[in-house]
Amino acid sequence: MNSITSEVVQKDGMSRAEVQASASLASIFALRMLGLFLILPVFAEYAKTLSGGQNVALVGLAMGMYGLAQSFGQIPFGIASDKFGRKPVIVVGLLLFALGAFIAAGANDIVWVSVGRAIQGAGAISAAVTAFIADSTREQHRTKAMAMVGASIGLTFAISLVISPLLYQLIGMHGIFLLTGVLALLAIAVVLWVVPAAPMVMARRVPFAEILQHGELMRLNLGVFALHLTQMAMFVVMPAALIQYSGLPLAEHWKIYLPVVLASFLLMLPPVIVGEKRGMMKHVFVAAISLLLLVQIGMWAAFSQPATHGWVLVVLLFVFFVAFNVLEACQPSLVSRIAPPAAKGTALGVYNTLQSLGLFCGAVLGGWLKQHIGAASVFVMCGVATLTWLIIASNMKNLPRRGVPATSATA
């Protein structure tokens, strides 16, 4: 019996080791997302002070380079974590993240900032971290653990909107990059001395092609691409819309985002818990995608009008985050259950690659559509992506109830 289950397993709650592993690894995941989110509210203004910063294409490339580099690194890092262990791979990724942050901090032109962002993103440890959480938790508690990661992403996003303008005034963008680099080095200490060790899975090696061709994994990979494409494209549009329709300056947008994210996280917990206990996760999953689609239709309708009320956007944002948090908690947990035991890191590497590509494509396509066609067209794109996902997800196998192997799920 390993360290995860050596405590009193008769209890239905998570063990101390499971909580410690999940919370500490979620904090490391949040740090990675901090590197993406913290620059978003202020980078466009900062870029104007750099050589080459007047070139809008180069500025967009610098912003998106992190996600693009992530998409190339997720699969190699996931495979490496299956072969060499989770902790060594995570440490290497955090070192790359810190190196890229320090390069970006010292840059005085937009090209070198892009280089630093690319090196930051190259340390693509999301798959290794998620696989480590799966290794460290029992199946009946895995979605709760993944929900911690989902919550960390949402909270990191909201907190970034609050503190980014304040940090920019106090220490500038150079200081923000330095801060994220130092935090990455501190996170290495957390990995080495706080995160409990998890047993390596000894099982047959799984061909990479088998992971790519796995039907249920393909559904989830498409889903995370659509989800994060939608998230990033929406937030290309939302800041300016909230300024226009709610009258809130950018520095005060946290007054909307923070309560919306916190309330939506509390609301997403009951359906996830009930769905797992009663073996109805497919229903919860499809309902959340349907809710996401309704948000896109609502946003399209709101932005198609000559004017709209700010409270309409706030309500739609709240509903979006409820659906987003449900899906963000469920999907990586399902990947870890469905994937062969010896290839969890590889499967999550593919999954996180599609997540990163979704972020990159959402930013690029959302920006292009807003500039050349109009804000409402962004939500047409998001709606089409979500509808496609809904059609594909409606044919997925019923998701297993807690503690039941995925292979026993019925159609």
Secondary structure, 3 states (H helix, E strand, C coil): CCCCCCCCCCCCCCCHHHHHHHHHHHHHHHHHHHHHHCCCCCHHHHHCCCECCCCHHHHHHHHHHHHHHHHHHHHHHHHHHHHHCHHHHHHHHHHHHHHHHHHHHHCCEHHHHHHHHHHHHHCCCHHHHHHHHHHHCCHHHHHHHHHHHHHHHHHHHHHHHHHHHHHHHHHHHHHHHHHHHHHHHHHHHHHHHCCCCCCCCCCCCCCHHHHHCCHHHHHHHHHHHHHHHHHHHHHHHHHHHHHHHHCCCHHHCHHHHHHHHHHHHHHHHHHHHHHHHCCCHHHHHHHHHHHHHHHHHHHHHHHHCCCCCHHHHHHHHHHHHHHHHHHHHHHHHHHHHHCCHHHHHHHHHHHHHHHHHHHHHHHHHHHHHHHHCCHHHHHHHHHHHHHHHHHHHCCCCCCCCCCCCHHHCCC
